[in-house]
Amino acid sequence: MGKVHGGMKCVKYLLFIFNFIFWLIGSLVLAVGLWLRFDPDIVSLLSKQGAPETFFMGVYILIGAGGLIMLVGFFGCCGAVRESQCLLGSFFACLLIIFGAEVAAGVFGFLNKDKIIKEIQDFYDTSVQENTNSTIASVYHKVLNCCSGNALDPSFCQDAKAKDCGTAILEFFNNKLYIIGFVGIGIAGAMVIGMIFSMVLCCAIRNSRDVI
């Protein structure tokens, strides 16, 4: 027999529906993270020896967050169905921790966005200037359809209309970082709603026990 009645019954089912959607969001975040990690273009640009790893660090955080969100969403569903104060309290605590970690990661990413792109640009410039890394530079030229006036080998720049590689790198990774940012904002908004619902339902369950 349920412990909550009336309007709180509605909150209970809304929380269950929310957590199911939250679980789906976690699946989406995990999928986006895996896509960014194994996207052929990104892998070809950043998988070479000496390539900066900062971008992939952000992607790994995204993958971990997606998996954790799926797990938390599952426990949230169980807490809503069973009307368990313990599970709902744990759900709220997990959301709060994830929210804090996400805000910290978002601030770090925002403050270091230009640094991440600059590291990739420097890696490209170094590869162009070193004959031993000419293969790396050619990968950038092919994937980004770009060229650089610093190229020592004229064969690097077969297309005179290609854009400058520094600009191409900036545009390419800016777009990828924006994807991560927008996904993070969406998750944060969903978590705030989940925390509100879980606390409302948890308080309702406690009050119903006090009445009994």
N, C-alpha and C positions, 0 to 999 in steps of 0.2 A: 504494500500500500504506500502511495506517495506521501511525503511529509509536507509538501507545499500545496497550496490551493489557490484558486482564483487567478489574479494577475500574475502571481509568482510561477504558476504552472506555465504560463505563456513565456516567462523569462527562462524557465528551464528548457523549454523546447527551442527557444531562440538561441540559447547558449549551445545546445547540442548542434543545431544547424550551423552556428558560427564556427564551432570547432571542426565540424566536417569540412567547411569551406577553408578553415585555417589549415587543415591537413592537406587539402588540395593546393593551397598556396605554397606550403612547404614542398610539395612535389614539384610545383612549377619552379620554385627557387632552386631546388636541387637540379632540375633539368637545365635551367639557364646556366648554373655554375658548371655543370658537366659540358654544356655546349661551348662555353667560353674556354674551358680547359682543353677540350679536344677539337676545337675548331681548326681545320687544316691550315687556314691562313695564319692564325695566331701561333700555332705550334711551329710552323715553318719559320716564323719570324723570331721566336723566343726560345727555341729548343736547342740552339747551337751553344757550344761551350763558351763560357764567358758572358752570355746574355744576362741582363738584369732579371732578377727573380721577384721584384716587388709586385709586378702586375699579377703574377700567379699567386702570390701570397693573398691578395685580395680575393682572387677566385676561390682559393681553398677555404677562406673564411665563409664565402657565400655557400659553398657546398656543405660545409659543416653546419651552417645556420639552417639550411634547407632540411637536412636530416634531423636536426634537433627540433625544428618546428613540427615536422611530421610526428615525432614521438610525443611532443607536448600536446599536439592536437588530439592524438589518440587518448591520452590520459584525461584531457579535458572532456572528451565525449563520455568516457567512463564515469567521470565525476558528476557530470550533469544527469546521466541516466540513473545512477545509483544514489544521487543526491547526497554525496559523501562530502562532508566538510573537510576531511583530510585531503582527499584528492583535489577538491576545488582550491583549498589553500595552497597545496603544492603546485597546482596549475598557475595560480596567481604569482607565486614566488618565482617560478620558472620564467613566466612572461616578463616579470620585472627584471630578472637577471639578463635575459636575452635583450630586452629593450635597452638596458644600460650598456651592454656590450656593443649593441648595434650603433647607439649614439656615439660611443667612443670610437668605434671603427669608422663611422661616417665622418666624424670630425678629423680623424687622422687622414683618411683618404682625401677629404677636401683640401686640407692643408698641404698635402704632399702630391696632389694631382700633377702639378707642373713638374715636380721633381721626378716623378715616375716617367713621364714622357721625355724629360730631358735625359734621363739615364739611357732610354732606348735610342734616342737620337745620337747620343755620344757613342753608344755601342756601334751604331751604323757607321758613323764617321770614322771610327777606329778601324772597322773592317774594310772600309774603302781605301784607307791609307796604307793598309798592310796587304801585300800581295798574297800572303798565306791565308787571308780571310776573304779572298775575292769571291768565293762561293757564297758566303753569307750575304755579301752586298748584292750579288745577282739575284738571290732569293727575294730580298726587299724590292728590287727593281721589278721583278716579275709579279709578285703578289700585290704590290701597291701601285703598279704601273707608273713608276716614278724614275727620276734620274737625278744625279748630282754632278755639279761642275767640278767637284773635288775628285772625281773618279780618275784613277791613274790609267786605267785601261779603257780606251775608246769604245770597246765592244760592250761596256756596261751601258752605254747611252745610245742605243740604236734608234730610239724614237725621240726625235727632236721636239715633239709636242708634249712629251711627258712632263708632269708637274715636278717641282722640286721635292726631293725625298724628305727633307725636314718638315715641309708643310704636309706632305702625305702622311707621315708618321703621326703628326699632331692631330690631324683630322680622324685618322683611323682609330687611334687609341682613345681619343676624346669621346667618340661615339660609344665605344665599349664601356668606358668608365661611366658614362651617363646612364647606360643600361643598368649597371650595378647600382647606381645612385637612385634611380627611379624605383627599382625593385625594393631597395632598402626603405624608401619612404612609404611605399605601399604596405610593407610588413609592419612598420612602426605604427601606422594608423590602425591596422587590424589588431595589433596587440593591445593598444589602448582600449579599444572596444571590448576585447576579450577580458581584460582586467576589470572593467566596469561591470560587465555581466556576471563574472564569477564572484565578485564581492557582493553584488546585490543578491544573488541566489544563495550564497553562503550565509549572509545575514538573515535571509528569510528562513532558511533551514534551522538556524540557531534559535530564532524567535519562535518558530513553530514548536520546537522542543521545550522551550521555556513555558509555553502555554499549556502543553501537555503535562 
